[in-house]
Amino acid sequence: MSKVYTITSGKGGVGKTTAAANLGVCLGQLGKKTLVIDADLAMGGIATILGLSETYVTLHEALGGKVSAEKAIYSAHGIDVLPSGPSIGGFLGADPNKLGSIVEKLVKGYDYILIDAPPGLNKYSLAPIKVADEILLIVTPDPPAIEAAAKLHTVAEVMDAKIGGVVVNRARKSSFLGRLRGSKLMKNAEIEGKLKAQILGTIEEDPAVIESTNLKKPVIVYKPKSPASKALRGLAAKLTL
């Protein structure tokens, strides 16, 4: 049976898009037919992370009714990708409310569809939540990220969206200097209590992620034995259980 996950976050800068792209590649490596949809219509970055440089037809055009979604699908690293476009005109012409009909049409051809939603709460982030079977919340262990995710969680509940779990990204140990500056890292039990959801996986801070992004490669391909890659493979395995 096909499964649609929307990957979202309460705020930007938590590594949501990187997690979505790499998780899609992991599912592909597990033999699952996977489609990643970049529904961050204004600031989409999936194509860059996956090394897709020539995406002349995108989700913008599909949502604008100019082409069928199938004509905007590309292949990269063993999975299919429906990228967002770079142009302001395409963004302004895209109707996010059409995302549901696009996903409904495509879902029968895939084991998994991962939708990378825009961060925060706005009309563009609500559409991907509506079409998902389950929501994956990406957070960092910082209080501002958790507070923002809690607000998003509340809205998702009102929309009757199922929260599939939380992924703690860029996990790290609290440093002495950080404590002196008053910064605080929340523990997993605190995060689960605040978000009222189970943590499915923890991805540690890993320099290989930044290196891979600069090279326009998924970290799971660039350094498959890195800590982040191992954590992502573990998360993908959980999703297929």
C-alpha positions in Angstrom: 0.0 0.0 0.0 1.3 3.5 -0.9 2.1 5.9 1.9 2.3 9.7 1.7 4.5 11.5 4.3 4.7 15.2 4.6 7.9 16.4 6.1 7.6 19.7 7.8 9.0 22.0 10.5 7.8 24.9 12.6 10.6 27.1 11.5 13.3 27.2 8.9 16.9 26.3 9.3 16.4 22.9 11.0 17.5 20.8 8.0 14.1 19.7 6.9 14.8 19.7 3.2 18.1 17.9 3.6 16.4 15.3 5.7 13.5 14.9 3.1 15.9 14.5 0.2 18.2 12.0 1.9 15.3 10.0 3.4 13.9 9.6 -0.1 17.2 8.3 -1.4 17.4 5.9 1.6 13.9 4.5 0.7 15.0 4.1 -2.9 18.1 2.1 -1.7 15.7 -0.2 0.2 14.1 -1.0 -3.1 11.0 1.2 -2.6 9.6 3.1 -5.5 9.8 6.6 -4.1 8.8 10.1 -5.2 10.0 13.2 -3.4 7.8 16.3 -4.1 9.3 19.7 -3.3 6.2 21.7 -2.1 8.2 24.6 -0.8 7.0 26.7 -3.7 8.9 29.8 -2.8 12.3 28.5 -1.5 12.5 24.9 -2.8 15.9 23.2 -2.5 15.3 19.6 -3.2 16.7 19.8 -6.8 19.9 21.4 -5.6 20.5 18.8 -2.9 19.9 16.0 -5.4 22.1 17.5 -8.0 19.3 18.3 -10.5 20.5 21.4 -12.5 18.1 21.4 -15.5 14.5 21.4 -14.3 12.7 23.5 -16.8 9.3 22.1 -16.0 8.4 21.9 -12.4 5.7 21.7 -9.8 5.0 25.4 -10.4 3.8 24.6 -13.9 1.8 21.6 -12.7 0.0 23.6 -10.0 -0.6 26.4 -12.5 -2.4 23.9 -14.8 0.2 24.3 -17.7 1.4 20.7 -17.7 0.6 17.4 -16.2 2.6 16.5 -13.1 4.1 13.5 -14.9 6.0 15.8 -17.2 7.7 17.6 -14.3 9.1 14.4 -12.8 12.9 13.8 -12.9 15.1 10.9 -11.7 18.1 11.2 -9.4 19.9 8.7 -7.2 17.4 5.9 -7.8 14.2 7.9 -7.0 11.8 10.2 -8.8 11.7 13.9 -8.0 9.0 16.5 -8.6 10.9 19.8 -8.0 9.8 23.3 -7.2 10.7 26.0 -9.7 13.1 28.9 -9.3 11.0 31.7 -11.0 8.8 34.3 -9.2 6.3 34.1 -12.1 5.9 30.3 -11.6 5.5 30.7 -7.9 2.8 33.4 -8.3 1.0 31.2 -10.8 1.0 28.1 -8.7 -2.2 27.1 -6.9 -1.2 25.1 -3.8 -4.8 23.8 -3.5 -4.2 21.6 -6.5 -1.5 19.6 -4.7 -4.1 17.1 -3.4 -5.3 16.2 -6.9 -1.7 15.8 -8.1 -0.8 13.5 -5.3 -4.0 11.5 -5.6 -3.1 10.9 -9.3 0.5 9.9 -8.7 0.3 7.9 -5.5 -0.8 4.6 -7.2 2.6 4.5 -8.9 4.8 4.6 -5.8 5.4 2.8 -2.6 6.2 6.1 -0.8 5.7 9.8 -1.6 7.6 12.3 0.6 6.4 15.9 0.4 8.8 18.6 1.6 6.6 21.3 2.9 7.5 24.9 3.5 8.4 25.7 7.2 6.0 27.5 9.5 2.3 28.2 9.1 0.9 29.7 5.9 -1.4 28.7 3.1 1.5 27.1 1.3 2.4 24.9 4.3 -1.2 23.8 5.0 -1.8 22.2 1.6 0.9 19.5 2.1 -0.4 18.7 5.5 -3.9 18.1 4.2 -2.8 15.5 1.7 -0.5 13.4 3.9 -1.2 10.1 5.5 1.2 11.0 8.2 3.3 14.1 9.2 7.0 13.9 10.2 8.1 16.9 12.3 11.7 17.8 11.8 13.2 19.8 14.8 16.5 20.7 16.3 16.9 20.3 20.0 16.7 24.1 20.6 13.7 25.6 22.4 12.7 28.0 19.6 12.5 25.1 17.1 10.5 23.0 19.6 8.1 25.9 20.4 7.5 26.5 16.7 6.9 22.8 16.1 4.4 22.7 18.9 2.3 25.4 17.3 2.4 23.5 14.0 1.5 20.3 15.8 -1.6 22.0 17.3 -2.7 23.2 13.8 -2.2 19.7 12.4 -4.4 18.2 15.1 -7.2 20.7 14.3 -6.9 19.6 10.6 -7.2 15.9 11.7 -3.7 15.2 10.4 -1.9 12.3 11.9 1.5 13.0 13.4 3.7 10.1 12.5 6.6 11.2 14.7 9.4 13.6 15.3 12.9 13.6 13.9 15.5 15.4 16.0 18.1 16.8 13.6 21.5 18.3 14.3 21.6 16.7 17.7 24.6 17.6 19.8 25.9 17.8 23.3 25.5 20.9 25.3 28.9 22.7 25.6 30.3 24.6 28.5 30.6 27.8 26.5 27.0 27.4 25.3 25.7 27.1 28.8 27.6 30.2 29.8 25.9 32.1 27.0 22.5 30.8 28.3 21.7 28.5 25.4 19.9 25.3 26.2 19.5 22.0 24.4 16.3 20.0 25.2 16.5 16.3 25.9 14.5 13.8 24.0 12.1 13.2 26.8 11.4 16.9 27.0 10.9 17.1 23.3 8.4 14.2 23.3 6.6 15.8 26.2 6.3 19.2 24.6 5.3 17.8 21.2 3.2 14.9 22.4 4.7 12.7 19.8 7.3 9.9 19.6 10.8 10.6 18.4 11.4 8.2 15.5 15.0 9.1 15.0 17.9 11.3 16.0 20.4 12.7 13.4 23.6 14.1 15.0 25.4 17.2 13.9 27.7 15.9 11.1 30.1 18.0 9.0 29.5 15.5 6.1 26.0 17.0 5.7 27.4 20.5 4.9 30.1 19.1 2.7 27.6 17.0 0.7 25.2 20.0 0.3 28.1 22.1 -1.1 28.8 19.3 -3.6 25.1 19.0 -4.5 25.0 15.4 -3.4 22.9 13.6 -0.8 25.0 12.8 2.2 23.7 9.2 2.0 25.6 9.0 -1.3 28.5 11.2 -0.5 29.5 9.6 2.8 27.2 6.5 3.4 29.1 5.6 6.5 28.9 9.0 8.2 26.8 9.3 11.4 24.1 11.2 9.7 23.8 8.7 6.9 23.5 5.8 9.4 20.8 7.6 11.2 18.9 8.4 8.0 19.0 4.7 7.0 17.7 3.7 10.4 14.8 6.1 10.0 14.0 4.9 6.6 14.0 1.3 7.9 11.5 2.3 10.6 9.2 3.9 8.0 9.1 0.6 6.1 8.2 -1.6 9.0 
